[in-house]
Amino acid sequence: MSSISTHVLDTARGRPAAGIEVRLAVRARDGWTELATARTDADGRVTNLMPATAPPATGTFRLRFEVAAYFAAQGLTGFYPYVEVVFEARDDGRYHVPLLLSPYGYSTYRGS
């Protein structure tokens, strides 16, 4: 079964970014189809965004992280209201997409 997970770390504070809303969508012929919405846990993780009823994870996927609310809750104003990470899943496997976040920058990569 396919899985798509993430881990958000607040690099400015040196700790996990808890409570960030994360949306998973898949590219369809006429745009994007949202598959799931979750929030990062106390460790900054969402362990699997793929619904159990979803088809195998192949295609183009988008993770959207709603970071403005996260920073506002800390009394901060960030530069990015949200972060979108678009990636290709070429087989029915495990995809882990970490996000390293600060108010004025971010970085991502394919994790293991």
Biopython code that builds the backbone (N, CA, C, O; Angstrom):
import numpy as np
from Bio.PDB.StructureBuilder import StructureBuilder

atoms = [
    (1, "MET", "N", (0.831, -1.183, 0.000)),
    (1, "MET", "CA", (0.000, 0.000, 0.000)),
    (1, "MET", "C", (0.876, 1.247, 0.000)),
    (1, "MET", "O", (1.932, 1.270, 0.632)),
    (2, "SER", "N", (0.450, 2.253, -0.689)),
    (2, "SER", "CA", (1.158, 3.523, -0.776)),
    (2, "SER", "C", (1.073, 4.287, 0.528)),
    (2, "SER", "O", (0.094, 4.170, 1.265)),
    (3, "SER", "N", (2.110, 5.074, 0.812)),
    (3, "SER", "CA", (2.026, 5.997, 1.938)),
    (3, "SER", "C", (2.773, 7.274, 1.596)),
    (3, "SER", "O", (3.817, 7.252, 0.945)),
    (4, "ILE", "N", (2.214, 8.387, 2.051)),
    (4, "ILE", "CA", (2.844, 9.693, 1.911)),
    (4, "ILE", "C", (2.859, 10.309, 3.299)),
    (4, "ILE", "O", (1.813, 10.509, 3.916)),
    (5, "SER", "N", (4.061, 10.608, 3.782)),
    (5, "SER", "CA", (4.212, 11.163, 5.128)),
    (5, "SER", "C", (5.063, 12.426, 5.064)),
    (5, "SER", "O", (5.715, 12.710, 4.059)),
    (6, "THR", "N", (5.040, 13.178, 6.164)),
    (6, "THR", "CA", (5.847, 14.386, 6.249)),
    (6, "THR", "C", (6.304, 14.606, 7.683)),
    (6, "THR", "O", (5.757, 14.032, 8.624)),
    (7, "HIS", "N", (7.304, 15.439, 7.825)),
    (7, "HIS", "CA", (7.838, 15.827, 9.134)),
    (7, "HIS", "C", (8.260, 17.281, 8.993)),
    (7, "HIS", "O", (9.129, 17.596, 8.180)),
    (8, "VAL", "N", (7.658, 18.169, 9.773)),
    (8, "VAL", "CA", (7.953, 19.596, 9.680)),
    (8, "VAL", "C", (8.769, 20.012, 10.902)),
    (8, "VAL", "O", (8.352, 19.815, 12.044)),
    (9, "LEU", "N", (9.928, 20.586, 10.639)),
    (9, "LEU", "CA", (10.800, 21.075, 11.704)),
    (9, "LEU", "C", (10.951, 22.586, 11.584)),
    (9, "LEU", "O", (11.232, 23.107, 10.505)),
    (10, "ASP", "N", (10.765, 23.277, 12.689)),
    (10, "ASP", "CA", (10.939, 24.722, 12.758)),
    (10, "ASP", "C", (12.419, 24.977, 13.027)),
    (10, "ASP", "O", (12.883, 24.838, 14.159)),
    (11, "THR", "N", (13.151, 25.348, 11.991)),
    (11, "THR", "CA", (14.597, 25.521, 12.133)),
    (11, "THR", "C", (14.958, 26.800, 12.882)),
    (11, "THR", "O", (16.067, 26.909, 13.404)),
    (12, "ALA", "N", (14.052, 27.764, 12.946)),
    (12, "ALA", "CA", (14.323, 28.994, 13.692)),
    (12, "ALA", "C", (14.256, 28.752, 15.198)),
    (12, "ALA", "O", (14.969, 29.395, 15.969)),
    (13, "ARG", "N", (13.400, 27.828, 15.607)),
    (13, "ARG", "CA", (13.222, 27.545, 17.028)),
    (13, "ARG", "C", (13.907, 26.250, 17.458)),
    (13, "ARG", "O", (14.039, 25.980, 18.652)),
    (14, "GLY", "N", (14.339, 25.457, 16.487)),
    (14, "GLY", "CA", (15.033, 24.211, 16.798)),
    (14, "GLY", "C", (14.142, 23.139, 17.375)),
    (14, "GLY", "O", (14.556, 22.393, 18.263)),
    (15, "ARG", "N", (12.898, 23.053, 16.870)),
    (15, "ARG", "CA", (11.976, 22.032, 17.377)),
    (15, "ARG", "C", (10.923, 21.669, 16.326)),
    (15, "ARG", "O", (10.807, 22.342, 15.302)),
    (16, "PRO", "N", (10.166, 20.616, 16.579)),
    (16, "PRO", "CA", (9.112, 20.230, 15.640)),
    (16, "PRO", "C", (8.053, 21.321, 15.523)),
    (16, "PRO", "O", (7.796, 22.059, 16.475)),
    (17, "ALA", "N", (7.450, 21.410, 14.356)),
    (17, "ALA", "CA", (6.382, 22.379, 14.103)),
    (17, "ALA", "C", (5.044, 21.658, 14.248)),
    (17, "ALA", "O", (4.554, 21.045, 13.300)),
    (18, "ALA", "N", (4.465, 21.736, 15.428)),
    (18, "ALA", "CA", (3.201, 21.050, 15.724)),
    (18, "ALA", "C", (2.008, 21.898, 15.297)),
    (18, "ALA", "O", (2.046, 23.126, 15.362)),
    (19, "GLY", "N", (0.947, 21.218, 14.859)),
    (19, "GLY", "CA", (-0.323, 21.876, 14.568)),
    (19, "GLY", "C", (-0.462, 22.493, 13.196)),
    (19, "GLY", "O", (-1.424, 23.223, 12.956)),
    (20, "ILE", "N", (0.459, 22.232, 12.285)),
    (20, "ILE", "CA", (0.345, 22.789, 10.931)),
    (20, "ILE", "C", (-0.621, 21.944, 10.114)),
    (20, "ILE", "O", (-0.509, 20.719, 10.067)),
    (21, "GLU", "N", (-1.569, 22.614, 9.474)),
    (21, "GLU", "CA", (-2.494, 21.906, 8.583)),
    (21, "GLU", "C", (-1.753, 21.541, 7.300)),
    (21, "GLU", "O", (-1.072, 22.375, 6.703)),
    (22, "VAL", "N", (-1.896, 20.281, 6.885)),
    (22, "VAL", "CA", (-1.252, 19.768, 5.673)),
    (22, "VAL", "C", (-2.336, 19.157, 4.799)),
    (22, "VAL", "O", (-3.137, 18.344, 5.260)),
    (23, "ARG", "N", (-2.351, 19.555, 3.535)),
    (23, "ARG", "CA", (-3.334, 19.025, 2.583)),
    (23, "ARG", "C", (-2.612, 18.255, 1.483)),
    (23, "ARG", "O", (-1.605, 18.713, 0.942)),
    (24, "LEU", "N", (-3.138, 17.091, 1.164)),
    (24, "LEU", "CA", (-2.601, 16.271, 0.077)),
    (24, "LEU", "C", (-3.572, 16.310, -1.087)),
    (24, "LEU", "O", (-4.772, 16.094, -0.914)),
    (25, "ALA", "N", (-3.044, 16.588, -2.284)),
    (25, "ALA", "CA", (-3.858, 16.587, -3.499)),
    (25, "ALA", "C", (-3.108, 15.830, -4.586)),
    (25, "ALA", "O", (-1.881, 15.732, -4.559)),
    (26, "VAL", "N", (-3.859, 15.299, -5.538)),
    (26, "VAL", "CA", (-3.286, 14.612, -6.693)),
    (26, "VAL", "C", (-3.720, 15.372, -7.945)),
    (26, "VAL", "O", (-4.841, 15.875, -8.027)),
    (27, "ARG", "N", (-2.814, 15.444, -8.914)),
    (27, "ARG", "CA", (-3.137, 16.153, -10.151)),
    (27, "ARG", "C", (-4.078, 15.300, -10.992)),
    (27, "ARG", "O", (-3.827, 14.120, -11.238)),
    (28, "ALA", "N", (-5.159, 15.924, -11.422)),
    (28, "ALA", "CA", (-6.145, 15.278, -12.293)),
    (28, "ALA", "C", (-6.125, 16.010, -13.640)),
    (28, "ALA", "O", (-5.403, 16.992, -13.809)),
    (29, "ARG", "N", (-6.904, 15.536, -14.567)),
    (29, "ARG", "CA", (-6.939, 16.156, -15.892)),
    (29, "ARG", "C", (-7.363, 17.620, -15.842)),
    (29, "ARG", "O", (-6.863, 18.445, -16.606)),
    (30, "ASP", "N", (-8.280, 17.932, -14.945)),
    (30, "ASP", "CA", (-8.839, 19.286, -14.888)),
    (30, "ASP", "C", (-8.354, 20.096, -13.685)),
    (30, "ASP", "O", (-9.018, 21.050, -13.280)),
    (31, "GLY", "N", (-7.226, 19.736, -13.119)),
    (31, "GLY", "CA", (-6.695, 20.475, -11.969)),
    (31, "GLY", "C", (-6.257, 19.537, -10.864)),
    (31, "GLY", "O", (-5.710, 18.466, -11.125)),
    (32, "TRP", "N", (-6.500, 19.944, -9.627)),
    (32, "TRP", "CA", (-6.087, 19.171, -8.457)),
    (32, "TRP", "C", (-7.297, 18.614, -7.739)),
    (32, "TRP", "O", (-8.324, 19.283, -7.619)),
    (33, "THR", "N", (-7.172, 17.372, -7.256)),
    (33, "THR", "CA", (-8.208, 16.732, -6.450)),
    (33, "THR", "C", (-7.645, 16.507, -5.055)),
    (33, "THR", "O", (-6.652, 15.801, -4.881)),
    (34, "GLU", "N", (-8.291, 17.113, -4.064)),
    (34, "GLU", "CA", (-7.811, 16.958, -2.691)),
    (34, "GLU", "C", (-8.157, 15.568, -2.176)),
    (34, "GLU", "O", (-9.289, 15.105, -2.314)),
    (35, "LEU", "N", (-7.165, 14.908, -1.577)),
    (35, "LEU", "CA", (-7.338, 13.555, -1.050)),
    (35, "LEU", "C", (-7.480, 13.519, 0.463)),
    (35, "LEU", "O", (-8.233, 12.707, 1.000)),
    (36, "ALA", "N", (-6.755, 14.402, 1.155)),
    (36, "ALA", "CA", (-6.755, 14.332, 2.623)),
    (36, "ALA", "C", (-6.251, 15.634, 3.220)),
    (36, "ALA", "O", (-5.523, 16.399, 2.587)),
    (37, "THR", "N", (-6.665, 15.861, 4.466)),
    (37, "THR", "CA", (-6.176, 16.983, 5.269)),
    (37, "THR", "C", (-5.845, 16.447, 6.651)),
    (37, "THR", "O", (-6.594, 15.643, 7.205)),
    (38, "ALA", "N", (-4.724, 16.890, 7.209)),
    (38, "ALA", "CA", (-4.315, 16.461, 8.551)),
    (38, "ALA", "C", (-3.542, 17.599, 9.205)),
    (38, "ALA", "O", (-3.247, 18.612, 8.570)),
    (39, "ARG", "N", (-3.221, 17.420, 10.474)),
    (39, "ARG", "CA", (-2.377, 18.379, 11.203)),
    (39, "ARG", "C", (-1.154, 17.649, 11.728)),
    (39, "ARG", "O", (-1.227, 16.484, 12.118)),
    (40, "THR", "N", (-0.035, 18.350, 11.732)),
    (40, "THR", "CA", (1.167, 17.745, 12.295)),
    (40, "THR", "C", (0.971, 17.517, 13.792)),
    (40, "THR", "O", (0.357, 18.332, 14.481)),
    (41, "ASP", "N", (1.499, 16.404, 14.279)),
    (41, "ASP", "CA", (1.367, 16.064, 15.699)),
    (41, "ASP", "C", (2.419, 16.813, 16.524)),
    (41, "ASP", "O", (3.122, 17.674, 15.996)),
    (42, "ALA", "N", (2.524, 16.494, 17.788)),
    (42, "ALA", "CA", (3.458, 17.179, 18.691)),
    (42, "ALA", "C", (4.908, 17.035, 18.241)),
    (42, "ALA", "O", (5.753, 17.860, 18.591)),
    (43, "ASP", "N", (5.198, 15.989, 17.466)),
    (43, "ASP", "CA", (6.545, 15.773, 16.944)),
    (43, "ASP", "C", (6.711, 16.361, 15.540)),
    (43, "ASP", "O", (7.744, 16.152, 14.904)),
    (44, "GLY", "N", (5.701, 17.098, 15.050)),
    (44, "GLY", "CA", (5.764, 17.707, 13.727)),
    (44, "GLY", "C", (5.503, 16.743, 12.591)),
    (44, "GLY", "O", (5.834, 17.038, 11.442)),
    (45, "ARG", "N", (4.914, 15.591, 12.888)),
    (45, "ARG", "CA", (4.734, 14.547, 11.873)),
    (45, "ARG", "C", (3.274, 14.314, 11.479)),
    (45, "ARG", "O", (2.350, 14.502, 12.271)),
    (46, "VAL", "N", (3.112, 13.903, 10.239)),
    (46, "VAL", "CA", (1.884, 13.269, 9.765)),
    (46, "VAL", "C", (2.365, 11.951, 9.174)),
    (46, "VAL", "O", (3.097, 11.938, 8.184)),
    (47, "THR", "N", (1.953, 10.843, 9.782)),
    (47, "THR", "CA", (2.538, 9.551, 9.408)),
    (47, "THR", "C", (2.015, 8.975, 8.103)),
    (47, "THR", "O", (2.744, 8.244, 7.432)),
    (48, "ASN", "N", (0.780, 9.276, 7.717)),
    (48, "ASN", "CA", (0.285, 8.806, 6.426)),
    (48, "ASN", "C", (-0.910, 9.632, 5.999)),
    (48, "ASN", "O", (-1.965, 9.592, 6.631)),
    (49, "LEU", "N", (-0.738, 10.378, 4.926)),
    (49, "LEU", "CA", (-1.824, 11.198, 4.391)),
    (49, "LEU", "C", (-2.680, 10.452, 3.373)),
    (49, "LEU", "O", (-3.769, 10.916, 3.036)),
    (50, "MET", "N", (-2.215, 9.314, 2.880)),
    (50, "MET", "CA", (-2.985, 8.588, 1.862)),
    (50, "MET", "C", (-4.188, 7.908, 2.500)),
    (50, "MET", "O", (-4.031, 7.103, 3.418)),
    (51, "PRO", "N", (-5.392, 8.224, 2.019)),
    (51, "PRO", "CA", (-6.573, 7.527, 2.538)),
    (51, "PRO", "C", (-6.507, 6.038, 2.197)),
    (51, "PRO", "O", (-5.955, 5.655, 1.166)),
    (52, "ALA", "N", (-7.063, 5.217, 3.057)),
    (52, "ALA", "CA", (-7.055, 3.763, 2.839)),
    (52, "ALA", "C", (-7.760, 3.392, 1.540)),
    (52, "ALA", "O", (-7.450, 2.364, 0.938)),
    (53, "THR", "N", (-8.699, 4.214, 1.108)),
    (53, "THR", "CA", (-9.466, 3.928, -0.105)),
    (53, "THR", "C", (-8.817, 4.486, -1.365)),
    (53, "THR", "O", (-9.354, 4.318, -2.460)),
    (54, "ALA", "N", (-7.670, 5.147, -1.226)),
    (54, "ALA", "CA", (-7.023, 5.770, -2.380)),
    (54, "ALA", "C", (-6.392, 4.717, -3.288)),
    (54, "ALA", "O", (-5.975, 3.656, -2.825)),
    (55, "PRO", "N", (-6.327, 5.020, -4.580)),
    (55, "PRO", "CA", (-5.632, 4.116, -5.503)),
    (55, "PRO", "C", (-4.127, 4.170, -5.240)),
    (55, "PRO", "O", (-3.676, 5.006, -4.457)),
    (56, "PRO", "N", (-3.346, 3.304, -5.870)),
    (56, "PRO", "CA", (-1.893, 3.337, -5.690)),
    (56, "PRO", "C", (-1.327, 4.734, -5.943)),
    (56, "PRO", "O", (-1.814, 5.466, -6.804)),
    (57, "ALA", "N", (-0.301, 5.089, -5.188)),
    (57, "ALA", "CA", (0.275, 6.434, -5.253)),
    (57, "ALA", "C", (1.228, 6.582, -6.425)),
    (57, "ALA", "O", (2.446, 6.537, -6.253)),
    (58, "THR", "N", (0.677, 6.757, -7.611)),
    (58, "THR", "CA", (1.494, 7.109, -8.761)),
    (58, "THR", "C", (0.886, 8.356, -9.364)),
    (58, "THR", "O", (-0.334, 8.522, -9.366)),
    (59, "GLY", "N", (1.732, 9.231, -9.875)),
    (59, "GLY", "CA", (1.254, 10.475, -10.450)),
    (59, "GLY", "C", (1.934, 11.663, -9.802)),
    (59, "GLY", "O", (2.966, 11.532, -9.143)),
    (60, "THR", "N", (1.337, 12.816, -10.003)),
    (60, "THR", "CA", (1.860, 14.059, -9.451)),
    (60, "THR", "C", (1.036, 14.437, -8.232)),
    (60, "THR", "O", (-0.190, 14.528, -8.300)),
    (61, "PHE", "N", (1.720, 14.655, -7.122)),
    (61, "PHE", "CA", (1.062, 14.971, -5.856)),
    (61, "PHE", "C", (1.515, 16.338, -5.360)),
    (61, "PHE", "O", (2.592, 16.822, -5.706)),
    (62, "ARG", "N", (0.658, 16.945, -4.540)),
    (62, "ARG", "CA", (0.978, 18.242, -3.942)),
    (62, "ARG", "C", (0.698, 18.195, -2.447)),
    (62, "ARG", "O", (-0.387, 17.803, -2.018)),
    (63, "LEU", "N", (1.677, 18.594, -1.671)),
    (63, "LEU", "CA", (1.492, 18.817, -0.240)),
    (63, "LEU", "C", (1.443, 20.323, -0.027)),
    (63, "LEU", "O", (2.345, 21.049, -0.447)),
    (64, "ARG", "N", (0.390, 20.785, 0.626)),
    (64, "ARG", "CA", (0.262, 22.213, 0.937)),
    (64, "ARG", "C", (0.284, 22.372, 2.451)),
    (64, "ARG", "O", (-0.552, 21.814, 3.161)),
    (65, "PHE", "N", (1.245, 23.136, 2.925)),
    (65, "PHE", "CA", (1.435, 23.387, 4.348)),
    (65, "PHE", "C", (0.938, 24.799, 4.651)),
    (65, "PHE", "O", (1.461, 25.767, 4.097)),
    (66, "GLU", "N", (-0.056, 24.930, 5.516)),
    (66, "GLU", "CA", (-0.624, 26.233, 5.877)),
    (66, "GLU", "C", (0.208, 26.826, 7.012)),
    (66, "GLU", "O", (-0.122, 26.649, 8.184)),
    (67, "VAL", "N", (1.280, 27.527, 6.665)),
    (67, "VAL", "CA", (2.246, 27.969, 7.669)),
    (67, "VAL", "C", (1.922, 29.321, 8.294)),
    (67, "VAL", "O", (2.431, 29.621, 9.374)),
    (68, "ALA", "N", (1.093, 30.148, 7.657)),
    (68, "ALA", "CA", (0.780, 31.471, 8.217)),
    (68, "ALA", "C", (0.140, 31.353, 9.591)),
    (68, "ALA", "O", (0.508, 32.088, 10.507)),
    (69, "ALA", "N", (-0.805, 30.445, 9.748)),
    (69, "ALA", "CA", (-1.478, 30.264, 11.041)),
    (69, "ALA", "C", (-0.501, 29.766, 12.101)),
    (69, "ALA", "O", (-0.600, 30.147, 13.267)),
    (70, "TYR", "N", (0.437, 28.921, 11.699)),
    (70, "TYR", "CA", (1.450, 28.419, 12.631)),
    (70, "TYR", "C", (2.280, 29.575, 13.185)),
    (70, "TYR", "O", (2.473, 29.679, 14.396)),
    (71, "PHE", "N", (2.769, 30.441, 12.303)),
    (71, "PHE", "CA", (3.584, 31.563, 12.763)),
    (71, "PHE", "C", (2.751, 32.592, 13.526)),
    (71, "PHE", "O", (3.225, 33.157, 14.511)),
    (72, "ALA", "N", (1.520, 32.842, 13.086)),
    (72, "ALA", "CA", (0.652, 33.794, 13.787)),
    (72, "ALA", "C", (0.401, 33.355, 15.227)),
    (72, "ALA", "O", (0.335, 34.192, 16.127)),
    (73, "ALA", "N", (0.263, 32.053, 15.449)),
    (73, "ALA", "CA", (0.038, 31.530, 16.802)),
    (73, "ALA", "C", (1.233, 31.805, 17.719)),
    (73, "ALA", "O", (1.104, 31.783, 18.943)),
    (74, "GLN", "N", (2.386, 32.062, 17.119)),
    (74, "GLN", "CA", (3.591, 32.380, 17.890)),
    (74, "GLN", "C", (3.858, 33.885, 17.941)),
    (74, "GLN", "O", (4.881, 34.325, 18.464)),
    (75, "GLY", "N", (2.923, 34.669, 17.389)),
    (75, "GLY", "CA", (3.101, 36.115, 17.365)),
    (75, "GLY", "C", (4.074, 36.582, 16.304)),
    (75, "GLY", "O", (4.643, 37.668, 16.411)),
    (76, "LEU", "N", (4.269, 35.760, 15.273)),
    (76, "LEU", "CA", (5.205, 36.081, 14.194)),
    (76, "LEU", "C", (4.470, 36.251, 12.874)),
    (76, "LEU", "O", (3.393, 35.692, 12.669)),
    (77, "THR", "N", (5.063, 37.024, 11.994)),
    (77, "THR", "CA", (4.569, 37.139, 10.627)),
    (77, "THR", "C", (5.650, 36.589, 9.717)),
    (77, "THR", "O", (6.761, 37.117, 9.672)),
    (78, "GLY", "N", (5.327, 35.539, 9.000)),
    (78, "GLY", "CA", (6.291, 34.952, 8.080)),
    (78, "GLY", "C", (6.162, 35.555, 6.694)),
    (78, "GLY", "O", (5.226, 36.306, 6.420)),
    (79, "PHE", "N", (7.079, 35.233, 5.840)),
    (79, "PHE", "CA", (7.079, 35.708, 4.461)),
    (79, "PHE", "C", (6.138, 34.894, 3.571)),
    (79, "PHE", "O", (5.539, 35.432, 2.640)),
    (80, "TYR", "N", (6.013, 33.612, 3.857)),
    (80, "TYR", "CA", (5.201, 32.702, 3.044)),
    (80, "TYR", "C", (3.904, 32.368, 3.777)),
    (80, "TYR", "O", (3.960, 31.873, 4.902)),
    (81, "PRO", "N", (2.731, 32.623, 3.175)),
    (81, "PRO", "CA", (1.478, 32.245, 3.825)),
    (81, "PRO", "C", (1.255, 30.730, 3.803)),
    (81, "PRO", "O", (0.592, 30.179, 4.681)),
    (82, "TYR", "N", (1.809, 30.077, 2.805)),
    (82, "TYR", "CA", (1.746, 28.622, 2.703)),
    (82, "TYR", "C", (2.942, 28.143, 1.892)),
    (82, "TYR", "O", (3.591, 28.919, 1.190)),
    (83, "VAL", "N", (3.216, 26.855, 2.003)),
    (83, "VAL", "CA", (4.287, 26.226, 1.230)),
    (83, "VAL", "C", (3.661, 25.073, 0.461)),
    (83, "VAL", "O", (2.971, 24.236, 1.042)),
    (84, "GLU", "N", (3.900, 25.027, -0.842)),
    (84, "GLU", "CA", (3.439, 23.899, -1.652)),
    (84, "GLU", "C", (4.647, 23.134, -2.181)),
    (84, "GLU", "O", (5.582, 23.713, -2.734)),
    (85, "VAL", "N", (4.600, 21.830, -1.996)),
    (85, "VAL", "CA", (5.643, 20.942, -2.501)),
    (85, "VAL", "C", (4.963, 19.984, -3.471)),
    (85, "VAL", "O", (4.078, 19.221, -3.085)),
    (86, "VAL", "N", (5.379, 20.030, -4.720)),
    (86, "VAL", "CA", (4.812, 19.171, -5.759)),
    (86, "VAL", "C", (5.874, 18.140, -6.133)),
    (86, "VAL", "O", (7.035, 18.483, -6.358)),
    (87, "PHE", "N", (5.460, 16.873, -6.196)),
    (87, "PHE", "CA", (6.429, 15.810, -6.484)),
    (87, "PHE", "C", (5.781, 14.705, -7.297)),
    (87, "PHE", "O", (4.558, 14.565, -7.331)),
    (88, "GLU", "N", (6.632, 13.920, -7.954)),
    (88, "GLU", "CA", (6.203, 12.781, -8.772)),
    (88, "GLU", "C", (6.379, 11.484, -7.995)),
    (88, "GLU", "O", (7.457, 11.211, -7.468)),
    (89, "ALA", "N", (5.335, 10.698, -7.926)),
    (89, "ALA", "CA", (5.403, 9.346, -7.359)),
    (89, "ALA", "C", (5.345, 8.387, -8.539)),
    (89, "ALA", "O", (4.334, 8.315, -9.237)),
    (90, "ARG", "N", (6.412, 7.662, -8.756)),
    (90, "ARG", "CA", (6.503, 6.806, -9.939)),
    (90, "ARG", "C", (6.181, 5.345, -9.676)),
    (90, "ARG", "O", (6.059, 4.551, -10.608)),
    (91, "ASP", "N", (6.043, 4.992, -8.401)),
    (91, "ASP", "CA", (5.656, 3.619, -8.086)),
    (91, "ASP", "C", (4.824, 3.625, -6.812)),
    (91, "ASP", "O", (4.736, 4.634, -6.113)),
    (92, "ASP", "N", (4.233, 2.508, -6.533)),
    (92, "ASP", "CA", (3.355, 2.363, -5.374)),
    (92, "ASP", "C", (4.205, 2.069, -4.145)),
    (92, "ASP", "O", (4.272, 0.928, -3.687)),
    (93, "GLY", "N", (4.850, 3.093, -3.617)),
    (93, "GLY", "CA", (5.768, 2.888, -2.502)),
    (93, "GLY", "C", (5.545, 3.876, -1.378)),
    (93, "GLY", "O", (4.462, 4.441, -1.222)),
    (94, "ARG", "N", (6.588, 4.070, -0.603)),
    (94, "ARG", "CA", (6.551, 4.981, 0.542)),
    (94, "ARG", "C", (7.243, 6.281, 0.149)),
    (94, "ARG", "O", (8.374, 6.271, -0.338)),
    (95, "TYR", "N", (6.560, 7.393, 0.364)),
    (95, "TYR", "CA", (7.110, 8.708, 0.062)),
    (95, "TYR", "C", (7.083, 9.552, 1.331)),
    (95, "TYR", "O", (6.023, 9.799, 1.906)),
    (96, "HIS", "N", (8.269, 9.990, 1.758)),
    (96, "HIS", "CA", (8.392, 10.826, 2.950)),
    (96, "HIS", "C", (8.968, 12.163, 2.504)),
    (96, "HIS", "O", (10.037, 12.216, 1.897)),
    (97, "VAL", "N", (8.249, 13.252, 2.812)),
    (97, "VAL", "CA", (8.621, 14.582, 2.335)),
    (97, "VAL", "C", (8.788, 15.522, 3.530)),
    (97, "VAL", "O", (7.816, 16.149, 3.952)),
    (98, "PRO", "N", (9.998, 15.633, 4.085)),
    (98, "PRO", "CA", (10.232, 16.549, 5.196)),
    (98, "PRO", "C", (10.229, 18.011, 4.732)),
    (98, "PRO", "O", (10.539, 18.316, 3.580)),
    (99, "LEU", "N", (9.871, 18.898, 5.656)),
    (99, "LEU", "CA", (9.909, 20.338, 5.408)),
    (99, "LEU", "C", (10.661, 20.994, 6.561)),
    (99, "LEU", "O", (10.280, 20.855, 7.723)),
    (100, "LEU", "N", (11.728, 21.706, 6.230)),
    (100, "LEU", "CA", (12.483, 22.490, 7.206)),
    (100, "LEU", "C", (12.021, 23.932, 7.032)),
    (100, "LEU", "O", (12.110, 24.488, 5.937)),
    (101, "LEU", "N", (11.533, 24.532, 8.103)),
    (101, "LEU", "CA", (10.772, 25.771, 8.000)),
    (101, "LEU", "C", (11.297, 26.849, 8.937)),
    (101, "LEU", "O", (11.690, 26.565, 10.068)),
    (102, "SER", "N", (11.299, 28.088, 8.459)),
    (102, "SER", "CA", (11.541, 29.263, 9.296)),
    (102, "SER", "C", (10.630, 30.370, 8.753)),
    (102, "SER", "O", (10.052, 30.199, 7.680)),
    (103, "PRO", "N", (10.486, 31.489, 9.453)),
    (103, "PRO", "CA", (9.578, 32.529, 8.962)),
    (103, "PRO", "C", (9.940, 33.082, 7.580)),
    (103, "PRO", "O", (9.064, 33.571, 6.866)),
    (104, "TYR", "N", (11.213, 33.012, 7.196)),
    (104, "TYR", "CA", (11.619, 33.616, 5.929)),
    (104, "TYR", "C", (12.279, 32.650, 4.959)),
    (104, "TYR", "O", (12.948, 33.080, 4.019)),
    (105, "GLY", "N", (12.101, 31.363, 5.172)),
    (105, "GLY", "CA", (12.666, 30.401, 4.245)),
    (105, "GLY", "C", (12.219, 28.988, 4.556)),
    (105, "GLY", "O", (11.715, 28.703, 5.643)),
    (106, "TYR", "N", (12.409, 28.109, 3.585)),
    (106, "TYR", "CA", (12.105, 26.696, 3.791)),
    (106, "TYR", "C", (12.941, 25.855, 2.840)),
    (106, "TYR", "O", (13.465, 26.341, 1.838)),
    (107, "SER", "N", (13.049, 24.583, 3.185)),
    (107, "SER", "CA", (13.774, 23.615, 2.370)),
    (107, "SER", "C", (13.058, 22.277, 2.491)),
    (107, "SER", "O", (12.457, 21.972, 3.521)),
    (108, "THR", "N", (13.127, 21.493, 1.439)),
    (108, "THR", "CA", (12.493, 20.183, 1.448)),
    (108, "THR", "C", (13.342, 19.203, 0.649)),
    (108, "THR", "O", (14.219, 19.603, -0.117)),
    (109, "TYR", "N", (13.073, 17.926, 0.834)),
    (109, "TYR", "CA", (13.816, 16.882, 0.136)),
    (109, "TYR", "C", (13.019, 15.584, 0.234)),
    (109, "TYR", "O", (12.052, 15.503, 0.991)),
    (110, "ARG", "N", (13.420, 14.580, -0.524)),
    (110, "ARG", "CA", (12.790, 13.268, -0.383)),
    (110, "ARG", "C", (13.499, 12.524, 0.736)),
    (110, "ARG", "O", (14.688, 12.218, 0.641)),
    (111, "GLY", "N", (12.767, 12.242, 1.778)),
    (111, "GLY", "CA", (13.327, 11.533, 2.918)),
    (111, "GLY", "C", (13.211, 10.034, 2.754)),
    (111, "GLY", "O", (12.811, 9.530, 1.705)),
    (112, "SER", "N", (13.566, 9.339, 3.807)),
    (112, "SER", "CA", (13.502, 7.874, 3.767)),
    (112, "SER", "C", (12.567, 7.349, 4.833)),
    (112, "SER", "O", (12.385, 6.138, 4.952)),
]
sb = StructureBuilder()
sb.init_structure("model")
sb.init_model(0)
sb.init_chain("A")
sb.init_seg("    ")
for serial, (resi, resn, name, xyz) in enumerate(atoms, 1):
    if name == "N":
        sb.init_residue(resn, " ", resi, " ")
    sb.init_atom(name, np.array(xyz, "f"), 0.0, 1.0, " ", f" {name:<3s}", serial, name[0])
structure = sb.get_structure()
